[in-house]
Amino acid sequence: MPLARDGDGAWTPLAPGAILPFDGGVIGRGERRGGPAEPGELAGRVDGRGADDLARLLRAARPDPLVLRYAGLDLDRRLARVREAMAEGG
């Protein structure tokens, strides 16, 4: 579930397929969008858990220092700059 902070600081999914089902208050239960995909690290950690577990993980999340370097850019430009920097070795 790739997430990023948008311009107002709220967490937002980076792709429609990144949205996990949440039926009956359980993450991972229900209909999935976007077809089959390999779950990411965070999705695997919250599968079968409740919203409070996800909220705790998000509050504890710390940005990658490379991403912080470009935090003032909009999401698309930030991603492009981070990719460029990674290709150049950081």
ZAMAR-205385 format. One record per atom (N, C-alpha, C, CB): residue in three letters; x, y, z negated. Coordinates in Angstrom, 1 decimal, decimal comma, padded with zeros to 4 digits. Atoms other than C-alpha are relative to their C-alpha. Glycine has a CB too. Example, Ala and Ser with C-alpha at 12.3 -4.5 7.8 and 13.67 -1.06 7.14 Angstrom:
# residues 2
  aa     c1     c2     c3
 ALA  000,9 -001,2  000,0
 ALA  012,3 -004,5 -007,8
 ALA  000,9  001,2  000,0
 ALA -001,0  000,0 -001,2
 SER -000,9 -001,1  000,0
 SER  013,7 -001,1 -007,1
 SER -000,8  001,1 -000,8
 SER  000,4  000,5  001,4
This chain:
# residues 90
  aa     c1     c2     c3
 MET  000,8 -001,2  000,0
 MET  000,0  000,0  000,0
 MET  000,9  001,2  000,0
 MET -001,0  000,0 -001,2
 PRO -000,9 -001,2  000,0
 PRO  002,2  002,9  001,2
 PRO -000,8  001,2 -000,4
 PRO  000,6  000,1  001,4
 LEU  000,6 -001,2  000,4
 LEU  001,3  006,1 -000,6
 LEU  000,9  001,1  000,0
 LEU -000,6 -000,2 -001,5
 ALA -000,8 -001,2  000,1
 ALA  002,5  009,6 -000,5
 ALA -000,9  001,1 -000,6
 ALA  000,5  000,4  001,4
 ARG  000,8 -001,2  000,5
 ARG  001,5  012,9 -002,1
 ARG -000,2  000,9  001,1
 ARG  000,8  000,7 -001,2
 ASP  000,3 -000,9 -001,0
 ASP -000,3  015,2  000,2
 ASP  000,3  001,4 -000,4
 ASP -001,5 -000,2  000,5
 GLY -000,3 -001,4  000,3
 GLY -000,1  019,0  000,3
 GLY -000,4  000,5 -001,3
 GLY -000,5  000,8  001,1
 ASP  000,4 -000,5  001,3
 ASP -002,1  019,5 -002,9
 ASP  000,4 -000,9 -001,1
 ASP -001,5  000,0  000,1
 GLY -000,6  000,8  001,1
 GLY -000,2  016,8 -004,8
 GLY -000,8 -001,2 -000,3
 GLY  000,1  000,8 -001,2
 ALA  000,8  001,2  000,2
 ALA -002,9  014,1 -004,6
 ALA  000,7 -001,2  000,7
 ALA -001,4  000,2  000,4
 TRP -000,5  001,2 -000,7
 TRP -001,9  010,5 -003,8
 TRP -000,9 -000,3  001,2
 TRP  000,1 -001,2 -001,0
 THR  000,8  000,3 -001,2
 THR -003,1  009,5 -000,3
 THR  000,7 -001,2  000,7
 THR -000,1  001,2  000,9
 PRO -000,6  001,1 -000,8
 PRO -002,7  006,3  001,7
 PRO  000,6  000,5  001,3
 PRO -001,0 -001,1  000,3
 LEU -000,6 -000,4 -001,2
 LEU -000,4  006,6  004,7
 LEU -000,6 -000,7  001,2
 LEU  001,5 -000,4  000,0
 ALA  000,6  000,7 -001,1
 ALA -002,5  004,2  006,9
 ALA -001,3 -000,6 -000,5
 ALA  000,9 -001,1  000,6
 PRO  001,3  000,6  000,4
 PRO -006,1  003,0  006,9
 PRO  000,1 -001,4 -000,6
 PRO -001,0  000,0  001,2
 GLY -000,2  001,4  000,5
 GLY -004,9 -000,6  006,4
 GLY  000,7  000,0 -001,4
 GLY  000,9 -000,7  001,0
 ALA -000,6 -000,1  001,3
 ALA -003,2  000,6  003,2
 ALA -001,0  000,0 -001,1
 ALA  001,0  001,2 -000,1
 ILE  001,1 -000,1  001,0
 ILE -006,5  000,8  001,4
 ILE -000,4 -001,4 -000,5
 ILE -001,2  000,8  000,5
 LEU  000,3  001,3  000,5
 LEU -007,1 -002,2 -000,9
 LEU -001,5  000,0 -000,4
 LEU  000,9 -000,3 -001,2
 PRO  001,4  000,2  000,5
 PRO -010,6 -003,5 -001,7
 PRO -000,1  000,2 -001,5
 PRO -000,6 -001,3  000,5
 PHE  000,2 -000,3  001,4
 PHE -012,0 -002,7 -005,1
 PHE -001,4 -000,3 -000,4
 PHE  000,3  001,4 -000,4
 ASP  001,4  000,4  000,4
 ASP -015,2 -004,7 -005,7
 ASP  000,0 -000,5 -001,4
 ASP -000,5 -001,1  000,9
 GLY  000,2  000,4  001,4
 GLY -016,5 -005,2 -009,2
 GLY  001,1  000,5 -000,9
 GLY -000,1 -001,5 -000,1
 GLY -001,1 -000,5  000,8
 GLY -013,6 -003,1 -010,6
 GLY  001,3 -000,7  000,0
 GLY -000,5  000,1 -001,4
 VAL -001,2  000,8 -000,1
 VAL -011,0 -005,5 -009,5
 VAL  000,7  000,3  001,4
 VAL -000,3 -001,5  000,0
 ILE -000,8 -000,3 -001,1
 ILE -008,2 -004,5 -007,1
 ILE  000,3 -001,3  000,8
 ILE  001,3  000,8 -000,3
 GLY -000,2  001,2 -000,8
 GLY -007,9 -006,9 -004,2
 GLY -001,2 -000,9  000,3
 GLY  001,1 -000,8 -000,6
 ARG  001,2  000,8 -000,2
 ARG -011,4 -008,3 -004,4
 ARG -000,9  000,8  000,9
 ARG -000,7 -000,2 -001,4
 GLY  000,9 -000,7 -000,9
 GLY -013,7 -007,5 -001,5
 GLY  000,6 -000,1  001,4
 GLY -000,3  001,4 -000,4
 GLU -000,4  000,0 -001,4
 GLU -013,4 -006,8  002,2
 GLU  001,2  000,9  000,3
 GLU -001,2  000,5  000,9
 ARG -001,2 -000,7 -000,3
 ARG -010,1 -005,7  003,5
 ARG -000,1  000,7  001,3
 ARG  001,3 -000,9  000,1
 ARG  000,1 -000,8 -001,2
 ARG -009,7 -003,0  006,2
 ARG  001,3 -000,2  000,8
 ARG -000,1  001,5 -000,3
 GLY -001,2 -000,1 -000,8
 GLY -007,2 -003,0  009,1
 GLY  000,6 -001,4  000,4
 GLY  001,0  000,7 -000,7
 GLY -000,6  001,3 -000,4
 GLY -006,7 -006,8  009,6
 GLY  001,0 -000,5 -001,0
 GLY  000,5  000,1  001,3
 PRO -001,0  000,6  000,9
 PRO -004,2 -009,1  008,0
 PRO  001,3  000,8  000,0
 PRO  000,2 -001,4  000,4
 ALA -001,3 -000,7  000,1
 ALA -001,0 -007,5  006,7
 ALA  000,6 -000,6 -001,3
 ALA -000,2  001,5 -000,2
 GLU -000,8  000,5  001,1
 GLU  001,7 -008,6  004,3
 GLU -000,1  001,1 -001,1
 GLU  001,5 -000,2  000,3
 PRO  000,1 -001,0  001,1
 PRO  001,0 -006,9  000,9
 PRO  001,3  000,6 -000,4
 PRO -000,8 -000,5 -001,2
 GLY -001,2 -000,6  000,5
 GLY  003,5 -004,4 -000,3
 GLY  000,3 -000,3 -001,4
 GLY  000,0  001,5  000,3
 GLU -000,3  000,3  001,4
 GLU  005,2 -004,5 -003,7
 GLU -001,1  000,5 -000,9
 GLU  001,3  000,7 -000,3
 LEU  001,0 -000,6  001,0
 LEU  002,6 -002,2 -005,4
 LEU -001,3 -000,8  000,2
 LEU -000,2  001,4  000,3
 ALA  001,2  000,7 -000,2
 ALA -000,3 -004,1 -003,8
 ALA  000,1 -001,4 -000,8
 ALA -000,3 -000,3  001,5
 GLY -000,2  001,3  000,7
 GLY  001,1 -007,4 -005,2
 GLY  000,0  000,2 -001,5
 GLY  001,3 -000,6  000,4
 ARG  000,0 -000,2  001,4
 ARG  001,6 -005,9 -008,6
 ARG -001,4  000,4 -000,6
 ARG  000,9  001,2 -000,4
 VAL  001,3 -000,4  000,5
 VAL -002,0 -004,6 -008,9
 VAL -001,1 -001,0  000,4
 VAL -000,4  001,4  000,4
 ASP  001,0  001,0 -000,5
 ASP -003,8 -007,5 -007,1
 ASP -000,7 -000,7 -001,2
 ASP  000,6 -001,0  001,0
 GLY  000,7  000,6  001,1
 GLY -006,5 -008,8 -009,5
 GLY -000,1  000,8 -001,2
 GLY  000,6 -001,3 -000,3
 ARG  000,0 -000,9  001,2
 ARG -006,1 -005,9 -011,9
 ARG -001,1  001,1  000,1
 ARG  001,4  000,6 -000,3
 GLY  001,0 -001,1  000,0
 GLY -008,3 -002,9 -012,8
 GLY  000,7  001,3  000,4
 GLY -000,7  000,1 -001,3
 ALA -000,5 -001,4 -000,4
 ALA -008,0  000,8 -012,0
 ALA  000,9  000,6 -001,0
 ALA -001,2  000,9  000,1
 ASP -000,9 -000,6  001,0
 ASP -006,3  001,6 -015,3
 ASP  001,4 -000,5  000,2
 ASP -000,5 -000,5 -001,4
 ASP -001,3  000,5 -000,3
 ASP -003,4 -000,7 -014,4
 ASP  000,6  000,8  001,2
 ASP -000,1 -001,5  000,4
 LEU -000,5 -000,8 -001,1
 LEU -003,0  001,1 -011,1
 LEU  000,4  001,4 -000,4
 LEU -001,0  000,1  001,2
 ALA -000,3 -001,4  000,5
 ALA -003,2  004,5 -012,8
 ALA  001,3  000,1 -000,8
 ALA -001,2  000,5 -000,8
 ARG -001,2  000,1  000,8
 ARG -000,5  003,5 -015,2
 ARG  001,3 -000,1  000,9
 ARG  000,0 -001,2 -001,0
 LEU -001,1  000,2 -001,0
 LEU  001,8  002,4 -012,3
 LEU  000,3  001,3  000,7
 LEU -000,3 -001,1  000,9
 LEU -000,2 -001,2 -000,7
 LEU  001,2  005,6 -010,4
 LEU  000,6  001,1 -000,9
 LEU -001,3  000,5  000,6
 ARG -000,6 -001,0  001,0
 ARG  001,9  007,8 -013,5
 ARG  001,5 -000,2 -000,2
 ARG -000,8  000,0 -001,3
 ALA -001,4  000,3  000,3
 ALA  005,2  006,0 -014,0
 ALA  000,9  000,0  001,2
 ALA  000,0 -001,4 -000,6
 ALA -000,8  000,0 -001,3
 ALA  006,2  006,2 -010,3
 ALA  000,9  001,2  000,0
 ALA -000,9  000,0  001,2
 ARG -001,0 -001,1 -000,2
 ARG  009,3  008,3 -009,6
 ARG  000,3  000,1  001,4
 ARG  001,2 -000,2 -000,9
 PRO -000,3 -000,2 -001,4
 PRO  010,0  009,8 -006,2
 PRO  001,5 -000,4  000,3
 PRO -000,3  001,4  000,5
 ASP -001,3  000,3 -000,5
 ASP  013,0  008,6 -004,2
 ASP  000,8  001,4  000,1
 ASP  000,0 -000,7  001,3
 PRO -000,7 -001,3 -000,1
 PRO  015,7  011,4 -004,5
 PRO  000,2  000,5  001,4
 PRO  001,4 -000,2 -000,6
 LEU  000,0 -000,4 -001,4
 LEU  016,0  011,4 -000,7
 LEU -001,3  000,7  000,4
 LEU  000,4 -001,2  000,9
 VAL  001,3 -000,6 -000,3
 VAL  012,3  012,2 -000,4
 VAL -000,1  001,3 -000,7
 VAL -001,1 -001,0 -000,4
 LEU  000,1 -001,3  000,8
 LEU  012,6  014,9 -003,1
 LEU  000,8  001,1  000,8
 LEU  000,6 -000,2 -001,4
 ARG -000,8 -001,0 -000,8
 ARG  015,2  016,7 -000,9
 ARG -000,9  000,7  001,0
 ARG  001,2 -000,7  000,7
 TYR  000,8 -000,6 -001,0
 TYR  012,5  017,3  001,6
 TYR -001,5  000,2 -000,5
 TYR  000,0 -000,9  001,3
 ALA  001,3 -000,1  000,6
 ALA  009,5  017,7 -000,7
 ALA -000,8  001,2  000,4
 ALA  000,1  000,0 -001,5
 GLY  000,7 -001,2 -000,5
 GLY  008,6  021,1  000,6
 GLY -000,6 -000,1  001,4
 GLY  000,9  001,2 -000,1
 LEU  000,5  000,2 -001,4
 LEU  007,9  019,8  004,1
 LEU -001,4 -000,7  000,0
 LEU  001,0 -000,8  000,8
 ASP  001,2  000,8 -000,1
 ASP  004,5  018,5  005,2
 ASP  000,4 -001,4  000,2
 ASP -000,9  000,6  001,2
 LEU -000,2  001,4  000,0
 LEU  004,1  014,8  005,2
 LEU  000,7 -000,6  001,2
 LEU -001,3 -000,8 -000,2
 ASP -000,6  000,5 -001,3
 ASP  005,0  014,1  008,9
 ASP  001,4  000,5  000,1
 ASP -000,9  000,4  001,2
 ARG -001,3 -000,6 -000,1
 ARG  008,0  016,4  008,9
 ARG  000,9 -000,7 -001,1
 ARG  000,1  001,5 -000,2
 ARG -000,8  000,7  001,1
 ARG  009,2  014,9  005,5
 ARG  000,4 -001,4  000,4
 ARG -000,8  000,0 -001,3
 LEU -000,4  001,3 -000,4
 LEU  009,0  011,4  006,9
 LEU  001,0  000,0  001,1
 LEU -001,3 -000,7  000,5
 ALA -001,0  000,0 -001,1
 ALA  010,9  012,3  010,0
 ALA  001,4  000,4 -000,6
 ALA -000,4  001,1  001,1
 ARG -001,3 -000,4  000,6
 ARG  013,7  014,0  007,9
 ARG  000,6 -001,1 -000,8
 ARG -000,2  001,3 -000,8
 VAL -000,5  001,1  000,8
 VAL  013,9  011,1  005,5
 VAL  000,6 -001,1  000,9
 VAL -001,1 -000,5 -000,9
 ARG -000,5  001,0 -000,9
 ARG  014,2  008,7  008,4
 ARG  001,3  000,4  000,7
 ARG -001,0 -000,3  001,1
 GLU -001,2 -000,5 -000,5
 GLU  016,9  010,8  010,0
 GLU  001,2 -000,1 -001,0
 GLU -000,1  001,5  000,5
 ALA -001,1  000,1  001,0
 ALA  018,9  011,0  006,8
 ALA  000,4 -001,4 -000,3
 ALA -000,5  000,7 -001,3
 MET -000,3  001,4  000,3
 MET  018,6  007,3  006,2
 MET  000,8 -000,6  001,2
 MET -001,3 -000,9 -000,1
 ALA -000,8  000,5 -001,2
 ALA  019,9  006,6  009,8
 ALA  001,4  000,5 -000,1
 ALA -000,7  000,5  001,3
 GLU -001,3 -000,6  000,1
 GLU  022,8  008,9  009,0
 GLU  000,8 -000,5 -001,3
 GLU -000,1  001,5  000,0
 GLY -000,7  000,6  001,3
 GLY  023,6  007,0  005,7
 GLY -000,4  000,7 -001,2
 GLY  001,4  000,1  000,2
 GLY  000,5 -000,7  001,2
 GLY  021,6  009,2  003,3
 GLY  000,5  001,4 -000,2
 GLY  000,4 -000,8 -001,2
